[in-house]
Amino acid sequence: MGEGQKQGHPAYLWWNGERVRWEDATVHVTDLGWSTVGGVFEGIRAYWDDRAGELSVFRLQEHLDRLVRSMKLVRLPLDYSVAALTDAIVDLLRVNDVREDTYIRPMGYAGNTTGKRFAQVGGESHVLINTHPMASHLLTGLQYKAKISSWHRIGEDTMPPRVKNFSNYRNGQLASQEARLDGYDTAFLLDRDGKVTEAPGACVALIRGNQLITPDLTSGILESITRDALLVLAREVLGLDVVERRVDRTELYVADEVFTCGTAAEITPVVEIDHYPVGDGAIGPKTRELERVFHDVLRGREDRYAGWRTPVGVAVPA
């Protein structure tokens, strides 16, 4: 852990164009009312490479491009370019002397909402970037048991599911709470047609034979950066036939392997669904191999995908 995080939080965050000390980044409690109803965010991870002594951010450009799309869709103005946000994130990691796996959250939200109505259009927006440690669970043997949720996934006629809007996450939170109260680790949400969409905060993939099958981008899912990377690795490294299409619920029950994926989820194998064992009830060989390849990409041990990593340069004074 770097000097900037020894007190339990980073020394600095980035707020509205400036590097700000943690204790100085405050808002009035009355600003909390409508600020994040339309707020959007990005979940980005940086991984520590102990061999090179370097921290690298995974697919930073793609994440910030999605933030721009998200803010456009919820009608929040963005006053900073992707280049400016990139510089802010790299500077923040350096000034906090981050030397461990870390989660980065840029957040765009409505500013100065005290006394205003929630449907204001054309107001100002604020942007916050903060970081906190988040260790990887890849290759640890973590595995989940899941259920099909009684809650349906939001659709295009309800909320925009393809972007990271804070309000969307209440949908997954309800499903996750239900699953845990019922003794499961996670849930899968179906759409109104009974087709598989997502897990709470993560995309879904199944393997059957030599095919990796995943709900397509019109199935009410987030346009996941991690999902996209794993489809590339599955196709180019593992030689799997990657299929993006609508997925039936019972396909999960008869799959050889199932996993969820996302920035926080990374790759999380699912070994049981609704008390049906997935395959032989253990982490499958293709999932294990995909985990290994993904781990090597993130840790800087796989040069073919070096373009997905943005080195921070923590050895250089900020």
HUFEN-V767509 format. One line per field, one symbol per residue. ss: DSSP state (H for helix, E for strand, L for the rest). phi: phi as a letter, one per 30 degrees, with the letter a starting at -180 (. if undefined). psi: psi as a letter, one per 40 degrees, with the letter a starting at -180 (. if undefined). Layout:
ss->???
phi->???
psi->???
//
This chain:
ss->LLHHHLLLLLLEEEELLEEEEHHHLLLLHHHHLLLLLLLEELLEEEEEELLLLEEEEELHHHHHHHHHHHHHHLLLLLLLLHHHHHHHHHHHHHHLLLLLLEEEEEEEEELLLLLLLLLLLLLLEEEEEEEEELLLLLLLLLEEEEEEEEEELLLLLLLLLLLLEHHHHHHHHHHHHHHHHLLLLEEEEELLLLEEEEELLEEEEEEELLEEEEELLLLLLLLLHHHHHHHHHHHHLLLLEEEEELLEHHHHHLLLEEEEEELLLEEEEEEEELLEELLLLLLLHHHHHHHHHHHHHHLLLLHHHHHHEEELLLLLLL
phi->.dedcddjaddbbcbhjbdbdedccbbdedddecececdbabcbbcbdcddcibcbcdhdedddddeddddddcicdbcbdeddddddddddddddhdbaebcbbdbcadchceicddceciddbcbbbbbadaddcdiciebccbbddddcdebddcbdddccdededdeddddddedddcjccabcccddcicdcbceiadbbbbbiccccbeddccicdddddeeddddddddcdiddcbcadbdeddddcddbbbcaleddhbbdccabhicddicibddddddddedddeddddicbddcdddccddiddced
psi->hideedeeiidiihhfeihhideegiiideeecededeiiiihiiihhhddefihhhhfddddddddddddddefhiheiiddddddddddddddefhfihihhghhhihifeheiiefiheaiiihhhiiiihiieheeehiihiihiehiiiideciheeighdddeddddddddddddeeidaihhiaeeeihciiheiihiihhbehhhihieeefiighdddddddddddddefihhhhiihidedddeidiiiiiadddbhhihehhfehhhbeeihiddddddddddddddefehedfdeehhhdfeehh.
//
